[in-house]
Structures are given as structure tokens and as C-alpha cells.
Amino acid sequence: MSNGEHRQERTFPALPPAPGRGFASTWWGHAWLRALEDSALDGEQVRQGRRYARAGAVGAVSVRPGGLTAVVRDRDGTAHRTDVLVQEFTEAQWDRLLGLAAAESGYIAALLDREVPPELAEDAAAAGVELLPGIGDLDPRCDCGEWDHCPHTAALCYQVARLLDQDAFVLLLLRGRGERELVDELEERSTAEASAPQEAAPEGVAAAEVYAAWEATATRPAQPRLPALPDAPGQPPALDTEAEPELDVDAVEFLAQAAAAEAYRLLARALAPGHAERTLPPPPTAAEDAVRLTAEAEDFRVRSRLAAATGRNRAEMELAVLAWGFGGTGALAALEDDWTPDRATLAVARAALAAAWADGASPELRRVRARWTEAGADRQLRLGREGRWWPYRREAGRWIPAGPSAPDPASALTALDPV
């Protein structure tokens, strides 16, 4: 088929304004926008283009093999002829892509439903055919004079993302083939493949026999080397702050960064010597994890929301964060878990107290449940369920966590002595 025989063009009427919604909901629509946002040198131009598209400044869009065209208007009504060029596939690339699509009935069904199966895109990329554009693949042209993406070409790309969501054949037309001829060729190829004589499948061998033979003779390969710990946690990408107005972008970006930091800590722990012999602590509860997140948050709004979500007021959350810094979940439990030790635990605690001040110069400690308060002083010891002692100091009428835990009461109380 010659190049001229499959030249087509489709014109889509101007889309209405899109306040309060994202420009892409499909994975291929998002991939299209990533190609724009990762390529543009000036992020402000892209953001302005997004505002243009959202306001309905993009006129009818003409889609043809190798390019897009539309008239985009400035806020003052000035019209600009705007084009975005995309590389067409060669005949060899089309042959590979259509061969892959025809070999899987699911691919054909998805395309006919105007969807791009991610598996087809992955198989095509492995065969050297990049179905979705990447960085630098969108070539902007505008009569406003900008040589890089300007607000007009960015607005056109955002609007086309909406068209791609509705109809994946728009992307295929950009790459050089129209819907009708693609459907005809896919049917022709799939029919030919179905009618081709099939070779008889060779008689198989029971998997158990193969495994038994391998088990008897195989030499175990060496374990792969553990990966190196990166220098620092990765940085999650910035979110589109105008795509979904109801989304708290600051909060989501904070959670993404906190997740990256926690993954980094877990990886560091896993790579540390002797990790396999250690007993891992149980994962934190939602309330405990909220304190961990608050300790990492700098934004006041995020900290306030985390406190409210766990039923704590601001002062209570500040105390919880302070405790967390001294010992994580154990320190938080000593702060908030006012428990009563059983007789055996109390006997062990009394023995520890007696041994700590064997010379008889022990402070007068009065116990209420698991808390020992020094008489006439602003010092307190709290016994954790794990058997460790946590120091507390009274300040402004509140008991404040004052340091990490110690295995014996004397060491914990010493941490409260003036330096």
C-alpha cells in the first residue's frame, strides 16, 4: 500500500471547557501528557497551556498522519495557528506492530473497543516500535514565534489527551494509519494466521520427571548479590496541581515522599548484616503510623489533619511525636497506654528497683499502675510492656517524655538529672 493511499484526516469539533477535571483518565492518555510535560523546557508555559485548554480556548482539532492542527486563542481573543508533529511509523514498523496485534485476539478486541492494551505497547516496544510518544517526540510549531512548547501547543496537547481517552485510533492515525484500513488489515492478518496449517505439538514430558532429573544432577547457582543501598530516598514526581481540584496535592505529595523515605529505611534494615537472624517488629497500627507521619510532616495542615484523624488534639499529637522520637511504638505506648502490670511483672519491677538502689539511698517512688512518680519531685518512670523503663518529667502540669528507655530504673531516672 502506498503512502498516498492511506492518507486520511479527521477533524474533531472543539471540546467544551473542562473546569475541575483531569485531562486524561486512560494510561495512554497519561503517557501522552508525560511526553509533553517531560519535554517542555518551561513548565510555566505548560501550566498556562493547561489553563487555556481548561478554559476551552482550543478550536476544532485536525488529526492526520504525522501531525495535529488547531486554532488556539489567547485570553484577549488573538488566534494562533498551532501544530504538533509526531513521527509516522515506517512500513517495517507497521508490519511488526500489526503482526503483534493480529497474533492476539485480545489485542484486536481491545483496539476495536478503542483501547490500547498495555501488553501490546510493551510487546511493540520490545520489537522496536514505540507506540506512545516519549520525551522529545512531540514537535511543536506555532505562529506565536516560540521555538519550544508555548501555551498554544501545550493547550493543543492537553485537548488531544481528551480525544485519545475516547478513541485510541487517534493515536494510530497520528502514527500513519486510519481506522478503516487498520481494521481491514488486522482482519486479513488474523484470518491468514487462523487458516495456516498448525504443526503438531510434540509429545511432552512430565514436569515431575524433568525436575527429578535436574534435582539429581544440578549444581545450585550462587545467590545473587544484594543490591547496593542508594544514597538517599528517591523523589516522587510533582503532581498536576490543577488536574483534580478536590485532591489535596500537598498531602498526597507528602505521603509519596514519606513512603519513599520509609521504603529506604526498610531497605537499609534489610541490607544490614545479620538481618536474617533478627525478629522483625510488628507493623505499626494506623494510629501509630499517623504519629510517624506527623513527625516527618512540616506542613501545619497535614499535621493537623493527621491529629484529627487519630482523635488527638494538637497538644496531644505534639506529645506523641516527642515520644515517637525517643523510641517509636514502644515510647508511644508508654505515653498513651496506662496499663496495670500483673503480679509477676510487678515482682520483676520491684526486684529491679531494689537492685538499682542496693545501697539504700533509693528515691521515694509511688506507683499508680505502671507509673512510678518520685515524691516531691517532677520525675516519673513508666514501665513498658516490653520491660523497659521510660523517663518522664513534669512541665507546665503535664508529664513530658524525657528520653529513650533504659533496661533498669536507675539508668532511666539518671537521664532526668540536670546536666
C-alpha positions as CSV (number, residue, x, y, z in Angstrom):
1,M,0.0,0.0,0.0
2,S,1.5,3.3,-1.0
3,N,1.8,6.2,1.4
4,G,-0.8,8.2,-0.5
5,E,-3.4,5.5,-0.4
6,H,-3.7,5.7,3.4
7,R,-3.6,9.4,3.8
8,Q,-6.5,10.4,6.0
9,E,-7.6,13.3,8.2
10,R,-10.1,13.5,10.9
11,T,-11.5,16.8,12.4
12,F,-12.9,16.8,15.9
13,P,-15.1,19.7,16.9
14,A,-13.9,22.0,19.7
15,L,-14.4,20.4,23.1
16,P,-16.2,22.3,25.8
17,P,-14.3,23.9,28.7
18,A,-13.1,21.3,31.3
19,P,-13.1,23.0,34.7
20,G,-12.5,20.8,37.6
21,R,-11.5,17.6,35.8
22,G,-8.3,15.8,34.6
23,F,-7.3,15.8,31.0
24,A,-6.6,12.1,30.9
25,S,-8.1,9.0,32.5
26,T,-6.5,6.2,30.5
27,W,-2.9,5.1,30.8
28,W,-2.2,6.0,27.2
29,G,-3.7,9.5,27.7
30,H,-1.4,10.0,30.7
31,A,1.6,8.7,28.7
32,W,0.8,11.4,26.0
33,L,0.8,14.1,28.6
34,R,4.0,12.9,30.2
35,A,5.7,13.3,26.8
36,L,4.5,16.9,26.8
37,E,5.4,17.7,30.4
38,D,8.8,16.0,30.4
39,S,9.8,17.6,27.1
40,A,8.9,21.2,27.7
41,L,11.7,23.4,28.9
42,D,9.4,26.0,30.5
43,G,7.0,24.5,33.0
44,E,5.1,27.8,33.2
45,Q,4.3,27.6,29.5
46,V,2.8,24.2,30.0
47,R,0.8,25.3,33.0
48,Q,-0.6,28.2,31.1
49,G,-1.5,25.9,28.2
50,R,-3.3,23.7,30.6
51,R,-5.3,26.7,31.7
52,Y,-6.1,27.6,28.1
53,A,-7.3,24.1,27.4
54,R,-9.4,24.0,30.6
55,A,-11.0,27.3,29.6
56,G,-12.0,26.0,26.1
57,A,-9.5,28.1,24.1
58,V,-8.7,25.3,21.7
59,G,-10.8,25.2,18.5
60,A,-11.6,22.2,16.2
61,V,-8.7,19.7,16.1
62,S,-7.5,18.3,12.9
63,V,-5.7,14.9,13.2
64,R,-3.7,13.5,10.3
65,P,-0.8,11.1,9.9
66,G,2.2,12.9,11.4
67,G,0.5,15.9,13.0
68,L,-2.2,17.8,14.8
69,T,-3.5,21.3,13.9
70,A,-5.9,23.6,15.8
71,V,-6.5,27.3,16.3
72,V,-5.8,28.4,19.9
73,R,-6.9,31.7,21.2
74,D,-5.2,33.9,23.8
75,R,-7.2,35.4,26.6
76,D,-7.6,38.6,24.5
77,G,-9.0,36.6,21.6
78,T,-5.9,36.6,19.4
79,A,-5.9,33.4,17.3
80,H,-2.8,31.3,16.6
81,R,-2.4,28.5,14.1
82,T,-0.8,25.7,16.2
83,D,0.7,22.4,15.1
84,V,2.2,19.5,16.9
85,L,4.1,17.0,14.7
86,V,4.6,13.3,15.5
87,Q,6.9,10.8,13.7
88,E,5.0,8.4,11.5
89,F,5.8,4.7,11.5
90,T,7.7,3.2,8.6
91,E,6.2,0.3,6.6
92,A,8.5,-2.0,8.5
93,Q,7.3,-0.7,11.9
94,W,3.7,-1.0,10.9
95,D,4.4,-4.6,9.7
96,R,5.8,-5.5,13.1
97,L,3.0,-3.8,15.1
98,L,0.2,-5.3,13.1
99,G,1.8,-8.7,13.3
100,L,1.9,-8.5,17.0
101,A,-1.7,-7.2,17.2
102,A,-3.1,-9.9,14.9
103,A,-1.4,-12.7,16.8
104,E,-3.5,-12.0,19.9
105,S,-7.3,-11.9,19.7
106,G,-7.4,-9.9,22.9
107,Y,-5.4,-7.1,21.3
108,I,-7.8,-6.9,18.3
109,A,-10.8,-6.8,20.7
110,A,-9.3,-4.0,22.7
111,L,-8.4,-1.9,19.7
112,L,-11.9,-2.3,18.3
113,D,-13.1,-1.0,21.7
114,R,-10.8,2.0,21.1
115,E,-8.4,1.0,23.8
116,V,-4.6,0.4,23.8
117,P,-3.7,-2.8,25.7
118,P,-0.6,-2.1,27.8
119,E,0.7,-5.5,26.8
120,L,0.6,-4.6,23.1
121,A,2.5,-1.4,23.8
122,E,5.1,-3.3,25.8
123,D,5.5,-6.0,23.1
124,A,5.7,-3.4,20.4
125,A,8.4,-1.5,22.3
126,A,10.4,-4.8,22.7
127,A,10.2,-5.1,18.9
128,G,11.5,-1.6,18.3
129,V,8.2,0.2,17.8
130,E,7.4,2.8,20.4
131,L,3.6,3.2,20.1
132,L,3.4,6.0,22.6
133,P,5.4,9.2,22.2
134,G,8.3,9.8,24.6
135,I,10.5,12.7,25.6
136,G,11.1,14.9,22.6
137,D,8.7,13.1,20.3
138,L,6.1,15.9,20.2
139,D,7.5,18.6,17.8
140,P,5.7,21.9,18.5
141,R,5.0,24.6,15.8
142,C,3.2,27.8,16.4
143,D,2.9,31.2,14.7
144,C,3.4,33.0,18.0
145,G,7.1,32.6,17.4
146,E,8.1,30.3,20.3
147,W,10.6,27.6,19.3
148,D,9.8,25.3,22.2
149,H,6.3,24.4,23.6
150,C,4.3,27.5,24.1
151,P,0.9,27.8,25.8
152,H,-0.8,27.2,22.5
153,T,0.9,23.9,21.6
154,A,0.6,22.8,25.2
155,A,-3.1,23.5,25.2
156,L,-3.5,21.5,22.0
157,C,-1.7,18.6,23.5
158,Y,-3.9,18.7,26.6
159,Q,-7.0,18.8,24.5
160,V,-5.8,15.8,22.4
161,A,-5.3,13.8,25.6
162,R,-9.1,14.0,26.0
163,L,-9.6,12.8,22.4
164,L,-7.1,9.9,23.0
165,D,-9.1,8.9,26.1
166,Q,-12.2,8.5,23.9
167,D,-10.6,6.9,20.9
168,A,-7.2,5.1,20.7
169,F,-7.4,5.2,16.9
170,V,-6.5,8.9,17.1
171,L,-3.0,7.8,18.2
172,L,-2.8,5.2,15.4
173,L,-3.8,7.8,12.8
174,L,-1.1,10.1,14.1
175,R,1.4,7.3,13.5
176,G,0.2,6.9,9.9
177,R,-2.9,4.6,9.5
178,G,-6.6,5.3,9.7
179,E,-9.2,3.2,11.5
180,R,-10.8,1.5,8.5
181,E,-7.6,0.3,6.8
182,L,-6.2,-0.9,10.2
183,V,-9.3,-2.9,10.9
184,D,-9.3,-4.4,7.4
185,E,-5.6,-5.3,7.7
186,L,-6.0,-6.8,11.1
187,E,-8.9,-9.0,9.9
188,E,-6.8,-10.1,6.9
189,R,-3.8,-11.0,9.0
190,S,-5.8,-12.8,11.7
191,T,-7.7,-14.8,9.1
192,A,-4.5,-15.8,7.4
193,E,-2.9,-16.8,10.7
194,A,-6.0,-18.9,11.7
195,S,-6.0,-20.7,8.4
196,A,-2.3,-21.5,8.4
197,P,-1.5,-25.2,9.0
198,Q,-0.5,-25.9,12.5
199,E,2.4,-28.1,13.4
200,A,1.5,-31.0,15.7
201,A,2.6,-30.3,19.2
202,P,5.5,-32.5,20.3
203,E,4.7,-35.1,22.9
204,G,5.5,-33.6,26.3
205,V,7.5,-34.9,29.3
206,A,6.0,-34.9,32.7
207,A,7.3,-31.9,34.7
208,A,8.0,-34.2,37.7
209,E,10.4,-36.3,35.6
210,V,12.3,-33.2,34.4
211,Y,12.5,-31.8,37.9
212,A,13.7,-35.1,39.3
213,A,16.4,-35.4,36.7
214,W,17.5,-31.8,37.4
215,E,17.4,-32.3,41.1
216,A,19.8,-35.3,40.9
217,T,22.5,-33.5,38.8
218,A,22.0,-29.8,39.2
219,T,24.6,-27.6,40.8
220,R,23.0,-24.8,42.8
221,P,23.8,-21.4,41.5
222,A,25.3,-18.9,43.8
223,Q,22.9,-16.5,45.4
224,P,22.8,-13.1,43.6
225,R,24.5,-10.2,45.3
226,L,22.3,-7.9,47.3
227,P,21.6,-4.5,45.7
228,A,23.5,-1.5,47.0
229,L,21.7,0.9,49.2
230,P,21.0,4.2,47.3
231,D,22.5,7.4,48.6
232,A,19.1,8.7,49.6
233,P,15.3,8.0,49.1
234,G,14.0,8.9,45.6
235,Q,12.0,12.0,44.9
236,P,8.4,11.3,43.8
237,P,7.2,13.4,40.8
238,A,5.3,16.6,41.4
239,L,1.6,16.3,40.9
240,D,-0.6,18.3,38.4
241,T,-2.0,20.8,40.8
242,E,-4.9,21.7,38.5
243,A,-5.9,18.3,37.3
244,E,-8.2,17.4,40.3
245,P,-9.3,20.4,42.4
246,E,-10.7,18.2,45.1
247,L,-7.3,16.5,45.6
248,D,-5.1,17.8,48.4
249,V,-1.9,17.8,46.3
250,D,0.3,18.9,49.2
251,A,-0.9,16.0,51.3
252,V,-0.5,13.4,48.6
253,E,2.9,14.6,47.7
254,F,3.9,14.4,51.4
255,L,2.6,10.8,51.6
256,A,4.5,9.8,48.5
257,Q,7.7,11.3,49.9
258,A,7.1,9.7,53.3
259,A,6.5,6.3,51.6
260,A,9.8,6.7,49.7
261,A,11.6,7.5,53.0
262,E,10.1,4.5,54.8
263,A,10.9,2.2,51.9
264,Y,14.5,3.5,52.1
265,R,14.7,2.8,55.9
266,L,13.3,-0.7,55.4
267,L,15.8,-1.5,52.6
268,A,18.6,-0.2,54.8
269,R,17.5,-2.5,57.6
270,A,17.1,-5.5,55.2
271,L,20.7,-4.9,53.8
272,A,22.2,-4.6,57.3
273,P,24.4,-7.5,58.4
274,G,22.6,-10.1,60.4
275,H,19.1,-9.0,59.2
276,A,18.0,-12.6,58.5
277,E,18.6,-13.6,62.2
278,R,16.6,-10.7,63.6
279,T,13.0,-10.8,64.6
280,L,11.1,-8.1,62.8
281,P,8.8,-5.9,65.0
282,P,5.1,-6.0,64.1
283,P,4.0,-3.3,61.7
284,P,2.6,-0.1,63.3
285,T,-1.1,0.4,63.7
286,A,-2.8,3.2,61.7
287,A,-2.8,5.4,64.8
288,E,0.9,4.7,65.4
289,D,1.7,5.3,61.7
290,A,-0.1,8.6,61.8
291,V,2.3,9.8,64.6
292,R,5.3,8.6,62.5
293,L,4.0,10.6,59.5
294,T,3.3,13.7,61.7
295,A,6.9,13.5,62.9
296,E,8.0,13.8,59.3
297,A,5.5,16.4,58.2
298,E,6.4,20.1,58.0
299,D,3.1,21.4,56.6
300,F,0.9,22.6,59.5
301,R,-2.3,21.5,57.6
302,V,-1.0,18.0,57.1
303,R,-0.1,17.7,60.8
304,S,-3.5,19.0,61.9
305,R,-5.3,16.5,59.6
306,L,-3.3,13.6,60.9
307,A,-4.0,14.6,64.5
308,A,-7.7,14.9,63.8
309,A,-7.8,11.5,62.0
310,T,-6.5,9.8,65.1
311,G,-8.7,11.6,67.6
312,R,-5.9,13.7,69.1
313,N,-5.8,17.4,69.6
314,R,-2.8,19.5,68.7
315,A,-1.1,19.3,72.1
316,E,-1.7,15.5,72.3
317,M,-0.1,15.0,68.9
318,E,2.9,17.1,69.9
319,L,3.5,14.9,72.9
320,A,3.0,11.7,70.8
321,V,5.6,13.0,68.2
322,L,8.0,13.8,71.0
323,A,7.6,10.3,72.4
324,W,8.0,8.7,69.0
325,G,11.3,10.4,68.6
326,F,12.6,8.7,71.7
327,G,11.6,5.2,70.8
328,G,8.9,4.7,68.2
329,T,6.0,2.4,69.0
330,G,7.4,1.5,72.5
331,A,7.7,5.1,73.5
332,L,4.3,5.9,72.2
333,A,2.8,3.0,74.2
334,A,4.5,4.3,77.4
335,L,2.9,7.7,76.8
336,E,-0.7,6.6,76.0
337,D,-1.1,3.0,77.4
338,D,-1.9,3.4,81.1
339,W,-1.8,-0.3,81.8
340,T,-1.7,-2.4,85.0
341,P,1.1,-4.9,85.3
342,D,0.2,-8.4,86.6
343,R,1.8,-9.8,89.8
344,A,4.7,-11.5,88.0
345,T,5.6,-8.3,86.2
346,L,5.3,-6.2,89.4
347,A,7.6,-8.7,91.2
348,V,10.2,-8.3,88.5
349,A,9.8,-4.5,88.6
350,R,10.2,-4.3,92.4
351,A,13.3,-6.5,92.2
352,A,14.8,-4.2,89.6
353,L,14.1,-1.2,91.8
354,A,15.6,-2.8,94.8
355,A,18.8,-3.8,92.9
356,A,19.1,-0.4,91.4
357,W,19.5,1.3,94.8
358,A,21.0,-1.5,96.8
359,D,22.8,1.0,99.0
360,G,19.6,2.1,100.5
361,A,19.6,5.6,99.0
362,S,16.7,4.9,96.8
363,P,14.2,7.8,96.0
364,E,10.7,7.5,97.3
365,L,8.7,6.3,94.3
366,R,4.9,6.0,94.5
367,R,3.3,3.6,92.0
368,V,0.0,4.0,90.2
369,R,-0.5,1.1,87.8
370,A,2.7,1.1,85.6
371,R,3.9,4.5,86.6
372,W,6.3,5.3,89.4
373,T,6.4,9.0,90.4
374,E,9.1,10.4,92.7
375,A,7.6,12.0,95.8
376,G,8.2,15.8,96.0
377,A,9.8,15.9,92.5
378,D,8.8,16.3,88.9
379,R,10.2,13.0,87.8
380,Q,8.5,9.8,86.8
381,L,9.3,6.4,85.5
382,R,7.0,4.4,83.3
383,L,7.3,0.7,82.8
384,G,6.7,-0.5,79.3
385,R,5.1,-3.8,78.4
386,E,8.4,-4.9,76.9
387,G,10.1,-4.5,80.4
388,R,12.0,-1.3,79.7
389,W,11.8,1.9,81.8
390,W,10.9,5.3,80.3
391,P,11.8,8.6,81.9
392,Y,9.2,11.4,82.2
393,R,9.4,15.0,83.5
394,R,6.6,17.2,84.6
395,E,6.4,20.6,82.8
396,A,3.6,23.1,83.0
397,G,1.4,20.5,84.6
398,R,2.0,17.8,82.0
399,W,4.1,14.7,82.0
400,I,6.6,15.0,79.1
401,P,8.7,12.2,77.6
402,A,12.2,13.0,78.6
403,G,14.4,10.4,76.9
404,P,14.9,6.9,75.5
405,S,14.2,3.9,77.5
406,A,16.6,2.0,79.8
407,P,16.8,-1.6,80.9
408,D,16.8,-0.6,84.6
409,P,15.0,2.1,86.6
410,A,18.2,3.8,87.9
411,S,19.6,4.4,84.4
412,A,16.2,5.8,83.3
413,L,16.0,8.1,86.3
414,T,19.6,9.3,85.9
415,A,18.6,10.6,82.4
416,L,16.4,13.1,84.3
417,D,19.3,14.5,86.3
418,P,20.5,18.0,85.4
419,V,23.4,18.0,83.0
